[in-house]
Amino acid sequence: MKVLLWALVACGAFLALSGWSFWMTVCPPRLTIPGTPADYRLAAEAMRLTTADGVALSAWLVPTAGVPADVPAVVLLHGYPAAKSDLLPIAGALHPKLTLLLVDFRYFGDSGGRVTTLGFRERADLRAAVDFLAARGHTRIGVFGYSLGGAVALLGAAEDPRIRAVAAWAPFADLRVLGRQVYGILGPLKYPLVQLMVLWSRLTLGADITRPSPESAAARLSIPVQITASREDEQIPFEHVERLQRALAGNPRAEFHIGGGSHGERVHDFEARLVAFFTRALR
């Protein structure tokens, strides 16, 4: 009887742990990242975008000279749990050759939204950004995303033909795989823990937020794709790049730049390669 009681207590504790882990994942503490466009000599316009499911997003539009239809435009998507200000150094390097739209994902920065869904509903955030640029006359639209933003860029491009090029820096390929790696310290318990978190997402958000995966989305892309990653990334293991390489093997316009350094550490020619990629892909 005592064994059964302890087993029930252990199962209850594990269930509570999974629920707490899920909640902390979709409602993480928000980072405050200092910086404004003016700090990088960018003349930005503050914008409010509205997604198809009614979430208000905060954005900065950094236009460049020329007729919108003739000027390439790039949406910049930040990582987790950051905000659009985190991408200002990259925006400074891309401008003035490109019109830029920096967007706070739902829940993060100055945007609305009660939770982050790690890419699932953020696809609607990207679509709202593309809708905004298209309504202004832009026809050559690319997306740059860092970490979570890179995963969303791949997901969104597979669904929206208006996106003509994607550059993803340190994206994850599959959220379930990443979850098992994050909880690897738990040994075999990582498998039921990740499955329970999928269950929590179905119960609280009405969907399995791990599907579709960026890996499956990448396999459907024929547009130019640039993936930048590090073998030493301590947050997104290198296995994710290998998965994306296999997924993009049939795309002759996919390119990979593999280096070293920690998550978010840029190599010296990172911005130059990014500018060259979008200039070539969106010309």
ZAMARGU-4260 file (C-alpha; in steps of 0.2 Angstrom, whole numbers, plus 5000, padded with zeros to 4 digits):
<rodrens>
0) 5000/5000/5000 | 5014/5012/5004 | 5023/5008/4988 | 5007/5012/4979 | 5005/5028/4989
5) 5023/5034/4985 | 5020/5030/4967 | 5005/5041/4966 | 5014/5055/4975 | 5029/5053/4963
10) 5017/5053/4948 | 5008/5069/4955 | 5024/5078/4957 | 5030/5074/4940 | 5014/5080/4933
15) 5015/5096/4943 | 5033/5098/4937 | 5028/5096/4919 | 5014/5109/4921 | 5025/5121/4929
20) 5039/5119/4916 | 5026/5121/4902 | 5019/5137/4910 | 5037/5144/4913 | 5041/5141/4895
25) 5026/5150/4887 | 5026/5164/4900 | 5045/5167/4903 | 5051/5183/4911 | 5053/5196/4898
30) 5070/5203/4895 | 5072/5222/4894 | 5085/5226/4881 | 5091/5244/4880 | 5092/5253/4864
35) 5082/5263/4851 | 5083/5266/4833 | 5091/5283/4836 | 5105/5275/4845 | 5110/5267/4828
40) 5106/5283/4817 | 5090/5274/4810 | 5075/5285/4806 | 5061/5273/4812 | 5043/5275/4812
45) 5034/5267/4827 | 5020/5255/4820 | 5006/5245/4827 | 5001/5229/4817 | 4986/5218/4821
50) 4987/5199/4818 | 4973/5189/4810 | 4969/5183/4828 | 4968/5200/4835 | 4985/5202/4844
55) 4992/5220/4843 | 5011/5220/4838 | 5023/5233/4841 | 5035/5237/4826 | 5048/5249/4820
60) 5048/5253/4801 | 5065/5259/4795 | 5062/5265/4777 | 5075/5268/4764 | 5074/5280/4748
65) 5065/5274/4733 | 5048/5267/4727 | 5043/5253/4738 | 5040/5241/4724 | 5058/5244/4719
70) 5066/5243/4736 | 5069/5226/4744 | 5061/5225/4762 | 5066/5213/4776 | 5057/5208/4792
75) 5068/5206/4807 | 5062/5193/4820 | 5070/5192/4837 | 5074/5177/4848 | 5067/5170/4864
80) 5063/5179/4876 | 5070/5195/4869 | 5063/5210/4859 | 5065/5219/4843 | 5078/5231/4851
85) 5090/5216/4851 | 5091/5216/4832 | 5096/5235/4831 | 5114/5231/4828 | 5110/5220/4813
90) 5097/5233/4807 | 5110/5246/4807 | 5121/5235/4796 | 5107/5231/4783 | 5101/5249/4781
95) 5100/5259/4770 | 5101/5246/4756 | 5085/5238/4763 | 5069/5244/4770 | 5067/5235/4787
100) 5053/5231/4798 | 5058/5225/4816 | 5043/5217/4825 | 5040/5212/4843 | 5033/5194/4844
105) 5017/5192/4854 | 5019/5193/4872 | 5037/5200/4870 | 5043/5218/4870 | 5029/5231/4868
110) 5017/5219/4859 | 5001/5211/4866 | 4997/5193/4869 | 4996/5183/4885 | 5008/5169/4880
115) 5022/5164/4868 | 5019/5149/4858 | 5037/5146/4852 | 5033/5148/4834 | 5015/5141/4832
120) 5005/5157/4833 | 5020/5168/4829 | 5017/5163/4811 | 5003/5174/4811 | 5014/5188/4818
125) 5025/5186/4803 | 5011/5186/4791 | 5004/5202/4798 | 5022/5210/4795 | 5022/5204/4777
130) 5004/5210/4775 | 5010/5227/4781 | 5024/5228/4769 | 5014/5222/4754 | 5000/5235/4758
135) 5014/5248/4756 | 5019/5242/4739 | 5034/5231/4743 | 5035/5215/4732 | 5052/5209/4736
140) 5051/5203/4754 | 5063/5193/4764 | 5064/5188/4782 | 5079/5187/4794 | 5076/5178/4811
145) 5087/5174/4826 | 5085/5158/4836 | 5066/5158/4838 | 5064/5171/4825 | 5074/5160/4813
150) 5062/5145/4816 | 5047/5156/4813 | 5055/5163/4797 | 5056/5145/4790 | 5039/5141/4796
155) 5031/5157/4788 | 5040/5155/4772 | 5033/5138/4769 | 5016/5145/4770 | 5017/5163/4762
160) 5024/5164/4744 | 5026/5182/4746 | 5042/5179/4756 | 5056/5177/4743 | 5071/5174/4754
165) 5075/5168/4772 | 5090/5170/4783 | 5090/5161/4799 | 5103/5163/4812 | 5104/5149/4825
170) 5086/5142/4822 | 5080/5126/4830 | 5074/5112/4819 | 5061/5103/4830 | 5054/5109/4846
175) 5051/5092/4853 | 5070/5087/4850 | 5075/5104/4858 | 5064/5100/4873 | 5072/5083/4876
180) 5089/5091/4874 | 5085/5104/4887 | 5078/5091/4899 | 5092/5079/4895 | 5098/5079/4913
185) 5083/5070/4918 | 5088/5055/4908 | 5074/5044/4901 | 5061/5055/4910 | 5064/5068/4897
190) 5053/5058/4885 | 5037/5058/4895 | 5041/5076/4901 | 5041/5083/4883 | 5025/5072/4879
195) 5016/5080/4894 | 5021/5097/4889 | 5013/5093/4872 | 4998/5088/4881 | 4998/5104/4891
200) 4998/5114/4875 | 4983/5105/4868 | 4974/5107/4884 | 4978/5126/4887 | 4981/5132/4870
205) 4970/5121/4859 | 4984/5114/4848 | 5001/5105/4848 | 5013/5120/4847 | 5027/5109/4841
210) 5019/5105/4825 | 5023/5109/4811 | 5042/5109/4814 | 5054/5121/4806 | 5062/5106/4799
215) 5047/5100/4789 | 5044/5118/4784 | 5062/5119/4777 | 5059/5104/4767 | 5046/5113/4757
220) 5056/5128/4752 | 5064/5132/4735 | 5068/5150/4738 | 5085/5156/4744 | 5089/5151/4762
225) 5104/5156/4772 | 5107/5146/4788 | 5121/5153/4800 | 5125/5142/4815 | 5139/5137/4827
230) 5146/5120/4832 | 5148/5127/4850 | 5131/5134/4852 | 5126/5130/4870 | 5107/5133/4868
235) 5103/5126/4851 | 5113/5110/4849 | 5122/5107/4832 | 5110/5093/4828 | 5097/5106/4823
240) 5108/5112/4809 | 5111/5095/4803 | 5093/5091/4803 | 5090/5107/4793 | 5104/5103/4781
245) 5095/5086/4777 | 5079/5095/4775 | 5086/5108/4763 | 5096/5095/4753 | 5085/5097/4738
250) 5086/5116/4738 | 5100/5122/4727 | 5098/5139/4733 | 5101/5135/4752 | 5118/5139/4759
255) 5125/5136/4776 | 5138/5145/4786 | 5145/5136/4801 | 5157/5144/4813 | 5161/5144/4831
260) 5156/5154/4846 | 5142/5154/4859 | 5123/5157/4855 | 5121/5175/4848 | 5140/5177/4845
265) 5142/5185/4828 | 5158/5182/4817 | 5167/5196/4810 | 5159/5195/4792 | 5141/5191/4798
270) 5133/5207/4793 | 5142/5208/4777 | 5136/5191/4772 | 5119/5195/4777 | 5118/5210/4766
275) 5126/5201/4751 | 5113/5187/4753 | 5098/5198/4753 | 5105/5209/4740 | 5107/5194/4729
280) 5091/5185/4733 | 5079/5200/4732 | 5087/5209/4717
</rodrens>
